[in-house]
Amino acid sequence: MPDSRTRYGIPLVLDSTTATPYLVKPIELGADLVIHSSSKYINGGGNAVSGVIVDAESFSWDFDRYKALAPFGKYGKMAYGVRMATDVRENLGCCLSPFHAFLNILGMETLGLRMEQICEGARSLAETLARIPELQVRYPTLPGNPYRELSEKQFRGRGGGIFTFRAGSKQKAFDVMNHLRYAARASNIGDLRTLVIHPASTLYIHSSEEERRRAGVFDDTVRVSVGIEDPDDLIPDFTEAIRCCL
Ligand SMILES: *Cc1c(COP(=O)(O)O)cnc(C)c1O
Protein backbone atom coordinates (compact mmCIF):
# COMPACT_ATOMS: atom_id res chain seq x y z
CA MET A 1 0.00 0.00 0.00
CA PRO A 2 1.44 3.46 -0.87
CA ASP A 3 1.93 5.73 2.11
CA SER A 4 -0.80 8.23 1.36
CA ARG A 5 -0.04 10.14 4.53
CA THR A 6 3.32 11.41 3.50
CA ARG A 7 2.77 11.67 -0.24
CA TYR A 8 -0.55 13.55 -0.41
CA GLY A 9 -1.20 14.68 3.15
CA ILE A 10 -4.52 12.80 3.24
CA PRO A 11 -5.49 9.97 5.57
CA LEU A 12 -6.02 6.49 4.17
CA VAL A 13 -9.65 5.60 4.94
CA LEU A 14 -10.76 2.06 4.25
CA ASP A 15 -14.21 0.44 4.26
CA SER A 16 -13.34 -3.05 5.42
CA THR A 17 -16.93 -4.32 5.78
CA THR A 18 -16.64 -7.18 3.31
CA ALA A 19 -13.10 -8.11 4.33
CA THR A 20 -14.01 -8.25 8.05
CA PRO A 21 -11.54 -7.85 10.91
CA TYR A 22 -11.08 -11.62 10.81
CA LEU A 23 -9.59 -11.74 7.31
CA VAL A 24 -7.74 -8.42 7.13
CA LYS A 25 -6.05 -6.11 9.61
CA PRO A 26 -6.03 -2.81 7.67
CA ILE A 27 -4.24 -0.75 10.32
CA GLU A 28 -1.28 -3.13 10.20
CA LEU A 29 -1.30 -2.56 6.42
CA GLY A 30 -1.18 1.22 6.79
CA ALA A 31 -4.79 2.45 7.05
CA ASP A 32 -5.44 5.48 9.25
CA LEU A 33 -9.20 5.05 9.56
CA VAL A 34 -11.17 1.86 9.10
CA ILE A 35 -14.94 1.74 8.80
CA HIS A 36 -17.23 -1.25 9.04
CA SER A 37 -20.92 -1.68 8.54
CA SER A 38 -21.39 -3.90 11.58
CA SER A 39 -24.85 -4.72 10.19
CA LYS A 40 -23.08 -7.31 8.03
CA TYR A 41 -20.48 -9.91 9.05
CA ILE A 42 -19.75 -8.48 12.51
CA ASN A 43 -23.41 -8.87 13.52
CA GLY A 44 -23.79 -11.94 11.34
CA GLY A 45 -27.51 -12.47 11.72
CA GLY A 46 -28.83 -9.48 9.81
CA ASN A 47 -30.74 -8.27 12.88
CA ALA A 48 -29.25 -4.85 13.73
CA VAL A 49 -28.15 -1.83 11.68
CA SER A 50 -24.99 -0.15 12.92
CA GLY A 51 -21.50 0.95 11.97
CA VAL A 52 -18.04 1.22 13.43
CA ILE A 53 -15.22 3.73 12.89
CA VAL A 54 -11.77 2.65 14.03
CA ASP A 55 -9.23 5.46 14.31
CA ALA A 56 -5.64 4.24 14.33
CA GLU A 57 -4.65 7.69 15.62
CA SER A 58 -1.79 7.51 13.16
CA PHE A 59 -2.55 10.54 11.02
CA SER A 60 -1.07 13.98 11.68
CA TRP A 61 -3.97 16.28 10.84
CA ASP A 62 -3.23 19.60 9.20
CA PHE A 63 -5.86 21.75 10.92
CA ASP A 64 -5.61 24.51 8.30
CA ARG A 65 -6.63 21.97 5.72
CA TYR A 66 -9.11 19.96 7.81
CA LYS A 67 -10.88 22.96 9.28
CA ALA A 68 -13.74 21.02 10.89
CA LEU A 69 -11.15 19.38 13.12
CA ALA A 70 -9.47 22.64 14.13
CA PRO A 71 -11.54 23.04 17.36
CA PHE A 72 -10.22 19.63 18.37
CA GLY A 73 -6.62 20.52 17.57
CA LYS A 74 -5.45 20.04 21.14
CA TYR A 75 -6.13 16.31 20.77
CA GLY A 76 -3.53 16.02 18.00
CA LYS A 77 -3.74 12.64 16.27
CA MET A 78 -6.89 11.85 18.27
CA ALA A 79 -8.74 14.90 16.87
CA TYR A 80 -10.86 12.97 14.38
CA GLY A 81 -11.95 10.34 16.90
CA VAL A 82 -12.81 12.94 19.51
CA ARG A 83 -14.82 14.94 17.00
CA MET A 84 -16.74 11.80 15.98
CA ALA A 85 -17.44 10.87 19.61
CA THR A 86 -18.50 14.35 20.72
CA ASP A 87 -19.54 16.64 17.88
CA VAL A 88 -21.07 14.01 15.63
CA ARG A 89 -22.33 11.25 17.93
CA GLU A 90 -23.60 13.44 20.75
CA ASN A 91 -25.07 16.20 18.63
CA LEU A 92 -26.57 14.11 15.82
CA GLY A 93 -27.80 11.37 18.15
CA CYS A 94 -26.45 8.49 16.07
CA CYS A 95 -26.07 6.39 19.17
CA LEU A 96 -26.48 2.62 19.00
CA SER A 97 -29.32 1.22 21.09
CA PRO A 98 -28.13 -1.09 23.89
CA PHE A 99 -30.14 -3.99 22.52
CA HIS A 100 -28.60 -3.68 19.05
CA ALA A 101 -25.14 -3.40 20.61
CA PHE A 102 -25.94 -6.62 22.50
CA LEU A 103 -26.96 -8.38 19.26
CA ASN A 104 -23.72 -7.25 17.60
CA ILE A 105 -21.58 -8.51 20.47
CA LEU A 106 -23.42 -11.80 20.53
CA GLY A 107 -22.83 -12.21 16.80
CA MET A 108 -19.21 -11.06 16.94
CA GLU A 109 -18.28 -13.95 19.22
CA THR A 110 -18.72 -16.34 16.28
CA LEU A 111 -17.16 -14.11 13.59
CA GLY A 112 -14.12 -16.33 13.08
CA LEU A 113 -16.16 -19.54 12.90
CA ARG A 114 -18.66 -18.02 10.52
CA MET A 115 -15.98 -16.57 8.24
CA GLU A 116 -14.23 -19.91 7.92
CA GLN A 117 -17.51 -21.63 6.98
CA ILE A 118 -18.61 -18.75 4.72
CA CYS A 119 -15.28 -18.53 2.86
CA GLU A 120 -15.18 -22.29 2.34
CA GLY A 121 -18.79 -22.28 1.10
CA ALA A 122 -18.15 -19.33 -1.23
CA ARG A 123 -14.96 -20.89 -2.58
CA SER A 124 -16.53 -24.26 -3.33
CA LEU A 125 -19.71 -22.76 -4.80
CA ALA A 126 -17.76 -20.26 -6.94
CA GLU A 127 -15.39 -22.97 -8.17
CA THR A 128 -18.31 -25.24 -9.08
CA LEU A 129 -20.14 -22.50 -10.96
CA ALA A 130 -16.93 -21.41 -12.71
CA ARG A 131 -16.87 -24.83 -14.40
CA ILE A 132 -20.21 -24.10 -16.13
CA PRO A 133 -19.21 -22.72 -19.55
CA GLU A 134 -22.21 -20.35 -19.88
CA LEU A 135 -21.33 -18.48 -16.67
CA GLN A 136 -18.68 -15.85 -15.93
CA VAL A 137 -17.80 -16.09 -12.24
CA ARG A 138 -15.79 -13.47 -10.33
CA TYR A 139 -14.24 -14.52 -7.01
CA PRO A 140 -10.78 -13.53 -5.77
CA THR A 141 -9.28 -17.01 -5.36
CA LEU A 142 -10.39 -18.32 -8.78
CA PRO A 143 -7.59 -18.90 -11.31
CA GLY A 144 -7.17 -15.86 -13.52
CA ASN A 145 -8.75 -13.44 -11.07
CA PRO A 146 -6.54 -10.32 -10.80
CA TYR A 147 -6.92 -10.27 -6.99
CA ARG A 148 -5.84 -13.86 -6.44
CA GLU A 149 -2.32 -13.02 -5.33
CA LEU A 150 -3.52 -10.21 -3.08
CA SER A 151 -6.08 -12.43 -1.36
CA GLU A 152 -3.29 -14.93 -0.75
CA LYS A 153 -1.14 -12.22 0.82
CA GLN A 154 -3.72 -10.11 2.66
CA PHE A 155 -6.85 -12.27 3.11
CA ARG A 156 -5.24 -15.29 4.82
CA GLY A 157 -5.60 -17.04 1.47
CA ARG A 158 -9.40 -16.75 1.66
CA GLY A 159 -11.63 -15.06 -0.87
CA GLY A 160 -14.32 -13.71 1.42
CA GLY A 161 -18.02 -14.48 1.26
CA ILE A 162 -19.15 -12.65 -1.88
CA PHE A 163 -18.93 -13.54 -5.54
CA THR A 164 -20.75 -12.57 -8.70
CA PHE A 165 -21.69 -14.43 -11.83
CA ARG A 166 -22.99 -13.28 -15.19
CA ALA A 167 -25.89 -15.40 -16.37
CA GLY A 168 -25.92 -14.34 -20.04
CA SER A 169 -28.95 -12.05 -19.95
CA LYS A 170 -31.03 -10.08 -17.47
CA GLN A 171 -33.91 -12.52 -17.86
CA LYS A 172 -31.67 -15.51 -17.19
CA ALA A 173 -30.27 -13.77 -14.09
CA PHE A 174 -33.83 -13.23 -12.80
CA ASP A 175 -34.86 -16.79 -13.68
CA VAL A 176 -31.91 -18.29 -11.79
CA MET A 177 -32.57 -16.13 -8.71
CA ASN A 178 -36.27 -16.99 -8.73
CA HIS A 179 -35.49 -20.70 -9.01
CA LEU A 180 -33.23 -20.86 -5.93
CA ARG A 181 -34.73 -22.52 -2.87
CA TYR A 182 -32.10 -21.88 -0.16
CA ALA A 183 -30.78 -18.50 -1.24
CA ALA A 184 -33.06 -15.58 -0.42
CA ARG A 185 -33.37 -12.45 -2.52
CA ALA A 186 -32.21 -9.57 -0.29
CA SER A 187 -29.94 -6.54 -0.46
CA ASN A 188 -27.97 -7.44 2.67
CA ILE A 189 -24.63 -9.21 2.83
CA GLY A 190 -22.87 -11.08 5.63
CA ASP A 191 -25.95 -12.93 6.85
CA LEU A 192 -26.01 -16.52 8.08
CA ARG A 193 -28.18 -17.23 5.07
CA THR A 194 -27.08 -17.10 1.46
CA LEU A 195 -28.52 -14.02 -0.23
CA VAL A 196 -28.70 -13.10 -3.90
CA ILE A 197 -29.47 -9.83 -5.63
CA HIS A 198 -29.50 -8.31 -9.12
CA PRO A 199 -27.23 -5.28 -8.51
CA ALA A 200 -27.95 -3.40 -11.77
CA SER A 201 -31.66 -2.93 -10.96
CA THR A 202 -31.21 -2.37 -7.19
CA LEU A 203 -27.95 -1.23 -5.56
CA TYR A 204 -26.68 0.40 -8.78
CA ILE A 205 -30.00 1.74 -10.04
CA HIS A 206 -28.75 5.34 -9.70
CA SER A 207 -25.29 4.70 -11.17
CA SER A 208 -24.30 5.55 -14.71
CA GLU A 209 -23.46 2.88 -17.27
CA GLU A 210 -19.78 3.76 -16.84
CA GLU A 211 -19.91 3.51 -13.03
CA ARG A 212 -21.58 0.11 -13.28
CA ARG A 213 -19.05 -1.14 -15.78
CA ARG A 214 -16.18 -0.06 -13.53
CA ALA A 215 -17.83 -1.82 -10.58
CA GLY A 216 -18.25 -4.99 -12.65
CA VAL A 217 -22.03 -4.65 -12.63
CA PHE A 218 -23.78 -5.71 -15.83
CA ASP A 219 -27.40 -6.41 -16.75
CA ASP A 220 -26.86 -10.12 -16.29
CA THR A 221 -24.82 -9.93 -13.05
CA VAL A 222 -26.05 -11.76 -9.96
CA ARG A 223 -24.34 -11.06 -6.61
CA VAL A 224 -24.18 -13.88 -4.11
CA SER A 225 -23.44 -13.36 -0.40
CA VAL A 226 -22.76 -16.86 0.84
CA GLY A 227 -24.02 -17.90 4.27
CA ILE A 228 -23.11 -20.74 6.59
CA GLU A 229 -25.22 -23.42 4.92
CA ASP A 230 -23.62 -26.74 4.05
CA PRO A 231 -22.08 -26.47 0.55
CA ASP A 232 -23.67 -29.87 -0.13
CA ASP A 233 -27.04 -28.08 0.06
CA LEU A 234 -25.99 -24.86 -1.66
CA ILE A 235 -24.19 -26.32 -4.65
CA PRO A 236 -27.12 -28.48 -5.88
CA ASP A 237 -29.49 -25.54 -5.32
CA PHE A 238 -27.46 -23.28 -7.60
CA THR A 239 -26.48 -25.88 -10.20
CA GLU A 240 -30.09 -27.05 -10.53
CA ALA A 241 -31.36 -23.47 -10.90
CA ILE A 242 -28.73 -22.77 -13.54
CA ARG A 243 -29.39 -26.02 -15.40
CA CYS A 244 -33.10 -25.18 -15.54
CA CYS A 245 -32.78 -21.55 -16.54
CA LEU A 246 -29.83 -21.17 -18.93
C1 LIG B 1 -23.87 -2.17 3.82
C2 LIG B 1 -22.60 -1.46 3.63
C3 LIG B 1 -22.46 -0.16 4.09
C4 LIG B 1 -23.60 0.57 4.77
O1 LIG B 1 -23.87 0.04 6.02
P1 LIG B 1 -25.30 0.06 6.75
O2 LIG B 1 -25.06 -0.71 8.00
O3 LIG B 1 -26.30 -0.61 5.85
O4 LIG B 1 -25.65 1.48 7.00
C5 LIG B 1 -21.23 0.46 3.89
N1 LIG B 1 -20.21 -0.17 3.28
C6 LIG B 1 -20.32 -1.43 2.82
C7 LIG B 1 -19.16 -2.06 2.12
C8 LIG B 1 -21.52 -2.12 2.98
O5 LIG B 1 -21.63 -3.38 2.53
The ligand as an SDF file (V2000), in Angstrom:
LIG
                    3D

 15 15  0  0  0  0  0  0  0  0999 V2000
  -23.8670   -2.1650    3.8220 C   0  0  0  0  0  0  0  0  0  0  0  0
  -22.6050   -1.4640    3.6270 C   0  0  0  0  0  0  0  0  0  0  0  0
  -22.4600   -0.1630    4.0940 C   0  0  0  0  0  0  0  0  0  0  0  0
  -23.6040    0.5670    4.7670 C   0  0  0  0  0  0  0  0  0  0  0  0
  -23.8690    0.0360    6.0180 O   0  0  0  0  0  0  0  0  0  0  0  0
  -25.3040    0.0550    6.7520 P   0  0  0  0  0  0  0  0  0  0  0  0
  -25.0600   -0.7120    8.0030 O   0  0  0  0  0  0  0  0  0  0  0  0
  -26.2990   -0.6140    5.8470 O   0  0  0  0  0  0  0  0  0  0  0  0
  -25.6500    1.4780    7.0010 O   0  0  0  0  0  0  0  0  0  0  0  0
  -21.2320    0.4630    3.8930 C   0  0  0  0  0  0  0  0  0  0  0  0
  -20.2130   -0.1680    3.2810 N   0  0  0  0  0  0  0  0  0  0  0  0
  -20.3190   -1.4270    2.8160 C   0  0  0  0  0  0  0  0  0  0  0  0
  -19.1550   -2.0620    2.1190 C   0  0  0  0  0  0  0  0  0  0  0  0
  -21.5170   -2.1220    2.9810 C   0  0  0  0  0  0  0  0  0  0  0  0
  -21.6260   -3.3780    2.5330 O   0  0  0  0  0  0  0  0  0  0  0  0
  1  2  1  0
  2  3  1  0
  2 14  2  0
  3  4  1  0
  3 10  2  0
  4  5  1  0
  5  6  1  0
  6  7  2  0
  6  8  1  0
  6  9  1  0
 10 11  1  0
 11 12  2  0
 12 13  1  0
 12 14  1  0
 14 15  1  0
M  END
$$$$
